Amino acid sequence: MNIIKTSKKYALDKMDFAKSFLISIITPVLYEIQKSLDSGVFAVNWKQMGMIGLGAGVAYLIKNFFTPSVEIKKVQEDVK
C-alpha cells in the first residue's frame, strides 16, 4: 500500500502547479464548447480564453495553498 501526501497548508509543490496548468487548459476549452453550443456559432476569442485559463489556474493554486495536507492510501492490486 502506497501513501500519497498532498502539499502542506500554506505551501505549493510541483504537482499543484502541474494540475493548475491542466485546469488552465481544460477550463477555457469547456467554456468555449458551452458558448458555441448555446450560440450555434464557433468563434474563438483568444484573449478571453487566456483570461479564463489564467483565472482558473490561479484559483486552483489559491485553493490548494489554503487546503491542509491529506494522506491518501493507495491500494495496489495483485496482478498475475
Backbone hydrogen bonds, N-H to C=O, Kabsch-Sander energy under -0.5 kcal/mol:
donor,donor_aa,acceptor,acceptor_aa,energy
2,N,74,K,-2.3
4,I,2,N,-0.5
4,I,72,I,-3.2
6,T,70,V,-2.2
10,Y,65,F,-3.2
11,A,8,K,-1.4
17,F,13,D,-1.5
18,A,14,K,-2.3
19,K,15,M,-2.7
20,S,16,D,-2.1
21,F,17,F,-2.1
22,L,18,A,-1.9
23,I,19,K,-2.5
24,S,20,S,-2.3
25,I,21,F,-1.1
25,I,22,L,-0.5
26,I,22,L,-2.5
27,T,23,I,-2.3
29,V,25,I,-1.1
30,L,26,I,-2.5
31,Y,27,T,-2.3
32,E,28,P,-2.5
33,I,29,V,-2.2
34,Q,30,L,-2.4
35,K,31,Y,-2.8
36,S,32,E,-2.3
37,L,33,I,-2.3
38,D,34,Q,-2.1
39,S,35,K,-2.3
40,G,36,S,-2.5
43,A,41,V,-0.9
45,N,43,A,-0.5
46,W,44,V,-0.8
49,M,45,N,-2.4
50,G,46,W,-2.3
51,M,47,K,-2.2
52,I,48,Q,-2.3
53,G,49,M,-2.4
54,L,50,G,-2.5
55,G,51,M,-2.5
56,A,52,I,-2.4
57,G,53,G,-2.5
58,V,54,L,-2.5
59,A,55,G,-2.4
60,Y,56,A,-2.0
61,L,57,G,-2.0
62,I,58,V,-2.6
63,K,59,A,-2.3
64,N,60,Y,-2.3
65,F,61,L,-2.2
66,F,62,I,-1.5
67,T,64,N,-0.6
72,I,4,I,-3.4
72,I,70,V,-0.5
73,K,71,E,-0.5
74,K,2,N,-3.5
74,K,72,I,-0.6
75,V,73,K,-0.6
